[in-house]
Amino acid sequence: MKRWMWLTVAAMVVITAAVTLVALPKAPDWTSTSPEAVVEFQAGIDASMKVYYDDALNHYQRALELDPDFVVANLFTISTYHDDEAKREAMWSKVQNADLSQLTPRERVIVERVLAREDERPEDAQRLLNEYLAKYPNDSYILNLKAQETWSRGDLEDAERLYQRLVEIAPNRVIAYNQLGYINMMKGRFAEAEEYFKSYRVIAPDQANPHDSLGELFIT
């Protein structure tokens, strides 16, 4: 399956590593009773950004072993765990019944957006992202969510603008280069696509995905 196709499938869960914290409220990134669980959770996010989904799931599950009530860890695990429906339902119940007032603004918008999508309220899901970004425009984590959602709707012009903004505020956010490469490739701008994929490879030379993206461009 082409990379741009499966990236749209993963729209519920943002793929990210470093999060730009400029203009964010002064609060912990993630809410957990266990610092060790937060470390595992962030390792899962890092693995997911590298497209190492099995590794990401292992880290998310370890985070939940350390803190079973870690709300966003439950949510992120649901998106990648398919072996036990009863466990998935239990994790989903914790997300649905979570006290959102105890979460950070970023966590709240992540959870509320998923709940809105689950309730088939796409307009509310978009509104939540827009309102959050109006208040915290430099949160690259949520900006990536917005860009990915725009991509999934097929709005390549707006997605390109958002990913370019993401590169500006978080130059090491490698998924933005990948997506910009595919947007340019889909528009027939192959030289520009190659430059983005090469930038991706320079920043993440040890990862397989940039090499895969370049290979796909060369055989197009």
C-alpha positions as CSV (number, residue, x, y, z in Angstrom):
1,M,0.0,0.0,0.0
2,K,1.3,3.4,-0.9
3,R,2.6,5.5,2.1
4,W,0.1,8.3,1.5
5,M,-2.8,5.8,1.6
6,W,-2.0,4.3,5.0
7,L,-1.1,7.6,6.5
8,T,-4.7,8.7,6.1
9,V,-5.9,5.5,7.8
10,A,-3.9,6.5,10.9
11,A,-5.6,9.9,11.2
12,M,-6.9,9.3,14.8
13,V,-3.4,9.1,16.2
14,V,-0.9,11.7,15.5
15,I,2.6,10.5,14.5
16,T,5.1,12.7,16.2
17,A,8.3,12.9,18.3
18,A,9.6,16.3,19.4
19,V,6.8,18.7,20.4
20,T,7.3,22.4,20.1
21,L,6.2,23.9,23.4
22,V,6.4,27.6,22.6
23,A,3.1,29.3,23.5
24,L,1.8,26.2,25.3
25,P,0.4,26.4,28.9
26,K,2.9,25.6,31.6
27,A,1.8,22.1,32.4
28,P,3.3,18.6,32.0
29,D,3.1,17.2,28.5
30,W,1.2,14.1,29.5
31,T,-0.8,13.3,32.7
32,S,0.2,10.2,34.5
33,T,0.9,9.2,38.1
34,S,4.1,7.4,36.9
35,P,7.1,9.3,35.4
36,E,8.3,6.0,34.0
37,A,5.0,5.5,32.2
38,V,5.4,8.9,30.6
39,V,8.9,7.9,29.4
40,E,7.4,4.7,27.9
41,F,4.6,6.6,26.3
42,Q,6.9,9.1,24.7
43,A,9.0,6.2,23.4
44,G,5.9,4.8,21.8
45,I,5.2,8.1,20.1
46,D,8.8,8.2,18.8
47,A,8.6,4.7,17.5
48,S,5.3,5.5,15.8
49,M,6.8,8.5,14.0
50,K,9.4,6.2,12.6
51,V,6.6,3.9,11.3
52,Y,7.7,1.2,13.8
53,Y,4.2,0.4,15.0
54,D,4.9,-2.9,16.7
55,D,7.5,-1.1,18.8
56,A,5.1,1.7,19.5
57,L,2.4,-0.7,20.8
58,N,4.9,-2.4,23.1
59,H,5.9,0.9,24.6
60,Y,2.2,2.0,25.0
61,Q,1.4,-1.3,26.7
62,R,4.3,-0.9,29.1
63,A,3.1,2.6,29.9
64,L,-0.3,1.1,30.9
65,E,1.3,-1.6,33.0
66,L,2.9,1.3,35.0
67,D,-0.2,3.4,35.0
68,P,-3.4,1.6,33.9
69,D,-5.4,4.9,34.2
70,F,-3.1,6.8,31.8
71,V,-5.8,8.2,29.6
72,V,-4.0,9.1,26.4
73,A,-1.9,5.9,26.7
74,N,-5.2,4.0,26.7
75,L,-6.4,5.9,23.7
76,F,-3.2,5.4,21.7
77,T,-3.1,1.7,22.5
78,I,-6.6,1.2,21.2
79,S,-5.5,2.5,17.8
80,T,-2.8,-0.2,17.4
81,Y,-4.1,-3.1,19.5
82,H,-6.4,-5.6,17.9
83,D,-5.9,-8.9,19.7
84,D,-8.4,-8.8,22.5
85,E,-11.7,-7.0,22.0
86,A,-12.6,-7.1,25.7
87,K,-9.3,-5.3,26.6
88,R,-10.0,-2.7,23.8
89,E,-13.5,-2.1,25.3
90,A,-12.0,-1.7,28.8
91,M,-9.5,0.8,27.5
92,W,-12.2,2.7,25.6
93,S,-14.3,2.9,28.7
94,K,-11.5,4.6,30.6
95,V,-11.2,7.1,27.8
96,Q,-14.9,7.8,27.7
97,N,-15.2,8.1,31.5
98,A,-12.0,10.1,32.0
99,D,-12.1,13.3,34.0
100,L,-11.0,15.7,31.3
101,S,-10.5,18.5,33.8
102,Q,-7.4,16.6,35.1
103,L,-5.7,16.5,31.7
104,T,-3.6,19.1,30.0
105,P,-5.2,21.2,27.3
106,R,-3.4,19.2,24.6
107,E,-4.7,15.9,26.0
108,R,-8.2,17.3,26.4
109,V,-8.4,18.3,22.7
110,I,-7.0,14.9,21.6
111,V,-9.6,13.0,23.7
112,E,-12.5,15.3,22.9
113,R,-11.7,15.2,19.2
114,V,-11.8,11.4,19.2
115,L,-15.0,11.4,21.1
116,A,-16.6,13.8,18.6
117,R,-15.5,11.6,15.7
118,E,-16.8,8.5,17.5
119,D,-20.2,10.3,17.9
120,E,-20.1,11.2,14.2
121,R,-19.7,14.9,14.9
122,P,-16.9,15.8,12.4
123,E,-17.7,19.5,12.5
124,D,-17.1,19.5,16.3
125,A,-13.9,17.6,15.8
126,Q,-12.6,20.2,13.4
127,R,-13.8,23.1,15.6
128,L,-11.9,21.7,18.6
129,L,-8.6,21.6,16.6
130,N,-9.1,25.1,15.2
131,E,-10.0,26.6,18.6
132,Y,-6.9,25.0,20.2
133,L,-4.6,26.1,17.5
134,A,-6.0,29.6,17.7
135,K,-4.8,29.7,21.3
136,Y,-1.6,27.6,21.0
137,P,-0.5,28.1,17.4
138,N,3.0,26.6,17.9
139,D,1.9,23.3,19.3
140,S,3.4,21.1,16.6
141,Y,1.7,18.0,17.9
142,I,-1.8,19.4,17.3
143,L,-0.8,21.2,14.1
144,N,0.2,17.8,12.8
145,L,-3.2,16.5,13.7
146,K,-4.8,19.3,11.8
147,A,-2.6,18.8,8.8
148,Q,-3.3,15.1,8.8
149,E,-7.0,15.6,9.1
150,T,-6.9,18.1,6.2
151,W,-4.9,15.6,4.1
152,S,-7.5,12.8,4.8
153,R,-10.2,15.1,3.4
154,G,-8.3,15.4,0.2
155,D,-7.6,19.1,0.6
156,L,-4.0,19.1,-0.7
157,E,-3.7,22.9,-0.9
158,D,-4.5,23.4,2.8
159,A,-2.6,20.4,3.8
160,E,0.5,21.7,2.0
161,R,0.2,25.0,3.8
162,L,-0.2,23.3,7.2
163,Y,2.8,21.0,6.7
164,Q,4.9,23.9,5.5
165,R,4.0,25.7,8.7
166,L,4.9,22.6,10.7
167,V,8.3,22.5,9.1
168,E,8.8,26.2,10.1
169,I,8.0,25.7,13.7
170,A,9.4,22.1,14.1
171,P,12.1,21.6,11.5
172,N,12.9,18.1,12.8
173,R,9.3,16.9,12.5
174,V,10.2,14.4,9.8
175,I,6.7,13.3,8.9
176,A,6.0,16.8,7.5
177,Y,8.8,16.4,4.9
178,N,7.4,13.0,4.0
179,Q,3.9,14.4,3.5
180,L,5.1,17.4,1.5
181,G,7.1,15.0,-0.7
182,Y,3.9,13.1,-1.5
183,I,1.8,16.2,-2.0
184,N,4.4,17.5,-4.5
185,M,4.6,14.1,-6.2
186,M,0.8,13.9,-6.5
187,K,0.9,17.4,-8.1
188,G,3.5,16.3,-10.6
189,R,6.2,18.4,-9.0
190,F,8.8,15.6,-8.9
191,A,11.9,17.7,-8.4
192,E,10.3,19.4,-5.3
193,A,9.1,16.0,-4.0
194,E,12.7,14.6,-4.3
195,E,14.0,17.5,-2.3
196,Y,11.6,16.9,0.5
197,F,12.3,13.2,0.6
198,K,16.0,13.8,0.6
199,S,15.6,16.3,3.5
200,Y,13.7,13.6,5.3
201,R,16.5,11.1,4.7
202,V,19.2,13.6,5.9
203,I,17.3,14.2,9.2
204,A,16.4,10.5,9.7
205,P,19.1,8.5,7.8
206,D,18.7,5.4,10.1
207,Q,15.0,5.1,9.4
208,A,13.5,3.0,6.6
209,N,10.6,5.2,5.6
210,P,12.6,8.0,3.9
211,H,14.4,5.5,1.7
212,D,11.0,3.9,0.9
213,S,9.5,7.2,0.0
214,L,12.4,8.1,-2.3
215,G,12.2,4.6,-3.9
216,E,8.5,5.1,-4.6
217,L,9.2,8.5,-6.2
218,F,11.9,7.0,-8.5
219,I,9.6,4.3,-9.8
220,T,6.7,6.6,-10.4
